[in-house]
Amino acid sequence: MHPCHESPLHLKCEEPLESDMPLFRSSLLVLSLGYLAWATLGCGGESEAAPKASARTATTPLATEMLAAHNGARRAAKPTPQPALPALTWSEDAAQVARTYAKQCKFEHNPKRGPYGENLAAAAPAGSKTTAQIVADWVGESADYTHSTNKCAPGKVCGHYTQVVWRKSTQVGCATVTCTKNSPFGAQFPKWQLWVCNYSPPGNFVGQKPY
């Protein structure tokens, strides 16, 4: 069980940091939970050179909305990246991994996701958050991140944001499902919504800034 800190409509859970794992492993909630991206064990720097997932044109509303929200955040990153961050493209391979895992309705990282970083989010009741709002929750962590020191504010979470703006991440694939089991919100909200986004190559490596 991860240590959790509760306040009204707000829960944060954190996992211990290991030196050979990507930075900022933790989670976030605002009647919505977010769970940070990290690469698979043993990836280290090599995971940045992981094979690229196949890129395809975004043809679904979820893909279009996710790309718009992510790329809007990348364009607006502060301090301004030099050169500008490349726009993410949609990866159907990453999206398929996300879809397969999301169907399990587990608010925890996918240990078999392969060469991907991962952001998770959950909201209750189902339908109470839009795709844009979920990404905005992740990006809102920028208020608690200092680029010059590459650190989160004490007691705060910022790794979802740094994954969104990680320069070397070039592709994303996501899925969302409505769940009726394993609710992280308890019996009061048995029906909830889960989002899973996988990133290639993964970000959040210890000792590295997002850009």
QUIMOHU-V979507 format. One record per backbone hydrogen bond with DSSP energy under -1.0 kcal/mol. CO is the residue of the C=O (numbers start at 1). NH is the residue of the N-H. Records with the same first field share a line. If there is no record, write none. Layout:
CO = NH ; NH
//
This chain:
3 = 14
5 = 12
7 = 10
10 = 7
12 = 5
13 = 27
18 = 21
25 = 15
26 = 36
28 = 34
31 = 124
32 = 30
33 = 122
34 = 28
35 = 120
40 = 43
43 = 46
45 = 48
46 = 49
47 = 50
54 = 92
60 = 64
61 = 65
62 = 66
63 = 67
64 = 68
65 = 69
66 = 70
67 = 71
68 = 72
69 = 73
70 = 74
71 = 75
72 = 76
89 = 172
90 = 56
91 = 95
92 = 96
93 = 97
94 = 98
95 = 99
96 = 100
97 = 101
98 = 102
99 = 103
101 = 104
102 = 105
106 = 108
110 = 113
114 = 116
117 = 199
119 = 197
120 = 35
121 = 195
122 = 33
123 = 193
125 = 128
130 = 134
131 = 135
132 = 136
133 = 137
134 = 138
135 = 139
136 = 140
138 = 141
139 = 142
140 = 143
141 = 144
142 = 145
144 = 153
146 = 150 ; 151
151 = 146
153 = 156
158 = 162
159 = 163
160 = 164
161 = 165
163 = 166
166 = 169
170 = 89
171 = 200
172 = 91
173 = 198
175 = 196
177 = 194
179 = 192
183 = 186
186 = 189
192 = 179
193 = 123
194 = 177
195 = 121
196 = 175
197 = 119
198 = 173
199 = 117
200 = 170 ; 171
204 = 23
205 = 208
210 = 167
//
